[in-house]
Amino acid sequence: MAKSTIVENYTLIHETLTSKKNQLTIVYLCRSVGIARSGYDNWLKTKDKHDSREERDKADYKLMLAAFNHRGY
């Protein structure tokens, strides 16, 4: 079984908490994956910043790949 990353854990907790049928608490979910509640709260505050950075990185990668494929090196 592959070990999940902290970001995957944060994402899983967020998806569980936003589910309509969820009856679990944040504290229980954080303890079950071994992360601190404060860490989840900090991740949640900066989630949008990380998402936008990832989108910019993907766009930059596509641009560099296009340049590489055009010139061949």
Backbone torsions as a table, in degrees:
resi	resn	phi	psi	omega
1	MET	NA	129.2	-178.2
2	ALA	-75.7	143.2	178.8
3	LYS	-79.3	132.1	-179.0
4	SER	-84.6	153.0	-179.7
5	THR	-85.1	166.1	179.9
6	ILE	-62.4	-41.1	-179.9
7	VAL	-62.9	-39.8	176.4
8	GLU	-62.1	-39.1	178.1
9	ASN	-64.4	-45.5	178.3
10	TYR	-59.9	-44.4	-179.9
11	THR	-63.1	-43.2	178.8
12	LEU	-61.6	-43.5	178.1
13	ILE	-62.6	-44.7	-179.4
14	HIS	-61.4	-44.9	179.6
15	GLU	-64.1	-38.7	179.1
16	THR	-66.0	-44.5	-178.1
17	LEU	-66.7	-31.7	-179.2
18	THR	-86.7	-4.4	176.7
19	SER	-69.4	140.3	-178.5
20	LYS	-65.4	-29.8	-176.1
21	LYS	-94.4	6.5	-176.8
22	ASN	-68.9	134.0	175.3
23	GLN	-125.1	8.0	-178.3
24	LEU	-91.0	153.7	179.0
25	THR	-94.3	161.3	177.4
26	ILE	-61.6	-42.8	-178.5
27	VAL	-60.1	-45.6	-179.6
28	TYR	-62.4	-45.3	-177.9
29	LEU	-65.3	-41.2	178.7
30	CYS	-64.4	-44.2	179.4
31	ARG	-64.2	-36.8	-176.6
32	SER	-67.5	-26.8	177.7
33	VAL	-104.2	-1.0	173.5
34	GLY	80.0	32.9	176.4
35	ILE	-121.4	159.1	-179.5
36	ALA	-81.2	146.5	177.6
37	ARG	-60.5	-40.0	-179.7
38	SER	-64.0	-33.8	177.0
39	GLY	-64.7	-41.8	177.4
40	TYR	-64.1	-43.7	180.0
41	ASP	-61.2	-43.0	178.0
42	ASN	-64.1	-41.1	178.1
43	TRP	-62.5	-41.7	-178.6
44	LEU	-64.6	-37.8	179.0
45	LYS	-65.7	-34.3	-176.0
46	THR	-104.5	8.5	-176.8
47	LYS	-56.6	-46.7	-178.3
48	ASP	-63.8	-36.8	178.8
49	LYS	-64.3	-42.3	179.8
50	HIS	-68.6	-38.3	179.2
51	ASP	-63.3	-43.5	-179.0
52	SER	-68.3	-35.6	177.7
53	ARG	-64.5	-40.4	179.9
54	GLU	-64.8	-39.8	178.1
55	GLU	-64.1	-41.5	177.5
56	ARG	-64.0	-40.6	178.9
57	ASP	-62.6	-40.5	178.6
58	LYS	-64.1	-42.1	178.8
59	ALA	-64.5	-42.2	177.9
60	ASP	-62.9	-40.9	179.2
61	TYR	-61.8	-44.0	179.8
62	LYS	-62.7	-39.4	178.6
63	LEU	-65.2	-44.6	178.5
64	MET	-65.3	-38.2	178.7
65	LEU	-65.5	-40.8	177.9
66	ALA	-63.4	-42.1	178.4
67	ALA	-64.3	-42.0	179.5
68	PHE	-63.2	-46.4	-179.4
69	ASN	-65.6	-31.7	178.5
70	HIS	-70.0	-44.0	-177.5
71	ARG	-91.4	-24.3	178.3
72	GLY	85.5	5.5	177.4
73	TYR	-155.7	NA	NA
